Amino acid sequence: MPAQRFHGQIAGVGSTSGVRVVIGSWRRTPLGTFGDAMVETASGHRVLLAPSAEVAAFIEATYVFDEVRIEPISVATDAGRWRVASPSLTLDLRVGGRMPLGRLLRLVPGRVAASPAWATVVDPVARVALRGVRTRGTALAGRREYYGATDLHAVTSVAGTFDDERLGALAAVDPPCRFGFSSTPRRPAVTTVVTTVVTPDPSGCREVGTRL
């Protein structure tokens, strides 16, 4: 099947409570427009919040969680603000200006920046410059992933709750999240991204490319 593109943004934040959250806001995908959240508590418990069984199944086939919750989740984004709401999680993020790395990313043509080839080239740099961040790697079930970032903005504040417990103030994403081979940047940020997931064909004859 032809490669499919999922265009969106990822917000990664830490908090003084020790809870770290990665929120996805996906605008154009074969699964429709949706939001999801991956939460890691201070004790290391990893929770996926997904809006449907279909979305949960795709994410579970790529990442590792201790618990999966299928529940309504809304991710509303506008200039300078993200608002996330689900039965388990509420978040209000304030987003600041473009970071220096974001300015560099904007210099790279979009088609190049989103390509697996570019993700392969920049992976060694990302490993050194951004603790815990990888732009390519191997996921579950033999899948290969490539993250193509095209912009980066700082998150300046966070307020919210997880399971009715307050998260506290904004903090670094530290230690890095353990959902897959890559975490979000240590400094809380919103990344505009295209992720390419290459899935082996069950027949073993070819690979199926899915871009998330």
Buried (B, 14 or more C-beta within 10 A) or exposed (E): EEEBBBBBBBBBBBBEBBBBBBBBBBEEBEBEEBBBBBBBBEEEEBBBBBBBEEBBEBBBEBBEBEEBBBEEBEBEBEEEEBBBBBEBBBBEBBBBEEBEBBEEBBEBEBEEBBBBEBBEEBBEEBBEEBBBBBBBBEBEEEBBBBBBBBBBBBBEEBBBBBEEEBBBEBBBBBBBBBBBBBBBBBBBBBBBBBBBBBBBEEEEEEEBBBBB
